[in-house]
Amino acid sequence: MTAFAGAEREVQGWRFAWELRSVNHRYLDVALRLPDALRFLEPEARNRIAGRIKRGRVDATLSWKKTEQGEAAIHVNRALVAQLLAAAREVEALGGAALSGFNAFEVLKWPGALHEPEADREALAAAVLDLLAEALDKMVAGRGAEGRLLAGFIEERCLKMKEQVGAARARLPEVLQAMRQKVVARLQEVAANPDADRLEQELVYLAQKLDVAEELDRLGAHIDEVLRTLKQKEPVGRRLDFLLQELNREANTLGSKSADAETTRASVEMKVLIEQMREQIQNIE
């Protein structure tokens, strides 16, 4: 299911921002991008995401940057600078005027001459994970709204399928009667004195072979189960996948056994509706 969510927060002179994107996927696939200094949060971040989202590919990116307040919090390493200046004076004494171009900015460029106060690691972790929960709340809400729209789409297709099942069922007596008349007429053409008992046996066998009542019953049951499943609160995507496979199987059997143009048309229409639902069910968690 496609969705996007983000959340930002300032913590200890840093501005953190989570960006979450999700797209369709058969299972849950989480791709995390964290700053190197915060890699230790990856296991817990994955657990938090998996606890809220069960299906789809989720790209989760955490970015951070210094705030104006944080950028001002830079301290000079006095001990190291004192050592550098002492060393510089010693070198100047040895080299004389030739080395007099040494200045304060050169000292500040020395590794470790400037340092930033260390952030509270535990406080940062708690704040970043809490911010992730906020972003997940937004994503889940967005996915829920989309899910309700998809449920309405699927329910509409199910009701149309029920209409096709009802139409095919109403045709059954007429189809069987027409088939009987057609077979009797054909036999009368090729035989002057047909065996009535044998004829009846053949008609019963043919009727059983072409009877689609069971397929229609199973189609109706599967459609009802899809409608029931849509009302459940837990993730239902995989169950709907399975039900769509069963619906497609019965619709195919209905078409292969059909001895009537209207029943065949109903089978084709149902398969079109099933395919429309299949495309959308890939978006459902």
Secondary structure, 3 states (H helix, E strand, C coil): CCEEEEEEEEECCEEEEEEEEEECCCCEEEEEECCHHHHHHHHHHHHHHHHHCCCEEEEEEEEEEECHHHHHCCEECHHHHHHHHHHHHHHHHHHHHHHCCCCHHHHHCCCCCEECCCCCHHHHHHHHHHHHHHHHHHHHHHHHHHHHHHHHHHHHHHHHHHHHHHHHHHHHHHHHHHHHHHHHHHHHHHCCCCCHHHHHHHHHHHHHHHCCHHHHHHHHHHHHHHHHHHCCCCCCHHHHHHHHHHHHHHHHHHHHHCCCHHHHHHHHHHHHHHHHHHHHHCCCC
